[in-house]
Structure formats: C-alpha cells, structure tokens
Amino acid sequence: MKQKILTTREREIFEKLIQNYSTKEIALSLNISEKTVRNHISNTMQKLSVKGRASAVVELLRLGEIKI
C-alpha cells in the first residue's frame, strides 16, 4: 500500500483550495483559525519541497494525493 503524504486535515484544506476557497473560507468551513490553515499549507509545501500553493497543488495531483 502506498504511503499517504497528507494528513486528513491537510487533505481537507487542499481539497477546498482547489475549489477556490480563500484561507478565510477554509478556516470558517473547518472551524479552525486562518493561522492554522496557513500552517497546514506551509507544512505541506515543506513536505513536498515546493514553493507556493499552486506548486503544492500540482505536485499533490501528480502524486495522486488529491483529485480535481
């Protein structure tokens, strides 16, 4: 079985990002702070060794971690 890169929360956040949710909208929908959303995104970008949300989304799609 393939090792998953994202935590459940990180996956929830990136699924909302690709649906064009803002950081604020993601925070409200998941009942967490905007800072927590940004931290999850930053942690994911570090895991993937990419700079920027768009690059993270592309890499996650390529790896099959998220789907459009």
Backbone torsions as a table, in degrees:
resi	resn	phi	psi	omega
1	MET	NA	136.9	-178.1
2	LYS	-71.3	136.0	177.6
3	GLN	-71.6	130.4	177.3
4	LYS	-81.1	141.7	-179.7
5	ILE	-88.5	-41.9	-174.2
6	LEU	-88.8	146.8	168.1
7	THR	-76.3	168.1	177.9
8	THR	-57.8	-44.1	-178.5
9	ARG	-65.6	-43.0	178.5
10	GLU	-61.2	-40.3	178.5
11	ARG	-62.9	-44.5	178.6
12	GLU	-57.5	-43.2	-178.0
13	ILE	-66.1	-46.6	-178.5
14	PHE	-69.4	-31.4	175.3
15	GLU	-64.2	-36.3	177.2
16	LYS	-74.2	-35.9	177.3
17	LEU	-59.2	-43.3	-178.6
18	ILE	-74.0	-11.4	172.9
19	GLN	-92.4	10.8	175.6
20	ASN	71.5	24.8	173.2
21	TYR	-72.4	144.3	173.0
22	SER	-80.4	167.6	176.6
23	THR	-56.3	-43.3	-179.5
24	LYS	-63.0	-43.8	179.6
25	GLU	-65.0	-39.0	177.3
26	ILE	-62.8	-47.5	-179.6
27	ALA	-57.4	-46.9	-179.7
28	LEU	-64.0	-42.6	-176.4
29	SER	-69.1	-28.6	-178.8
30	LEU	-102.0	0.8	178.8
31	ASN	59.2	43.4	175.7
32	ILE	-131.3	169.5	-178.8
33	SER	-79.2	158.4	176.5
34	GLU	-61.4	-36.2	179.1
35	LYS	-61.3	-41.6	178.8
36	THR	-63.9	-40.8	177.1
37	VAL	-59.8	-48.6	-179.6
38	ARG	-62.0	-38.1	178.1
39	ASN	-62.6	-44.5	178.8
40	HIS	-61.7	-41.3	179.7
41	ILE	-65.5	-44.4	179.0
42	SER	-62.3	-43.0	179.0
43	ASN	-60.9	-41.7	179.9
44	THR	-65.5	-42.6	179.3
45	MET	-62.8	-37.0	177.0
46	GLN	-65.5	-45.0	178.7
47	LYS	-56.2	-38.7	-175.2
48	LEU	-89.4	-8.2	-176.4
49	SER	57.7	47.0	177.5
50	VAL	-125.0	159.9	176.0
51	LYS	-112.2	120.8	176.0
52	GLY	99.9	148.6	-178.7
53	ARG	-63.8	-41.6	-177.5
54	ALA	-61.7	-43.7	178.6
55	SER	-63.2	-37.7	178.4
56	ALA	-63.8	-44.3	179.8
57	VAL	-61.3	-45.6	179.9
58	VAL	-59.1	-46.9	-178.4
59	GLU	-64.8	-42.2	179.3
60	LEU	-64.2	-37.7	176.3
61	LEU	-65.6	-44.2	180.0
62	ARG	-60.3	-38.4	-178.9
63	LEU	-81.6	-7.0	-179.5
64	GLY	77.1	18.5	179.4
65	GLU	-77.2	-32.2	177.0
66	ILE	-134.0	160.9	178.8
67	LYS	-130.4	148.6	177.8
68	ILE	-86.1	NA	NA
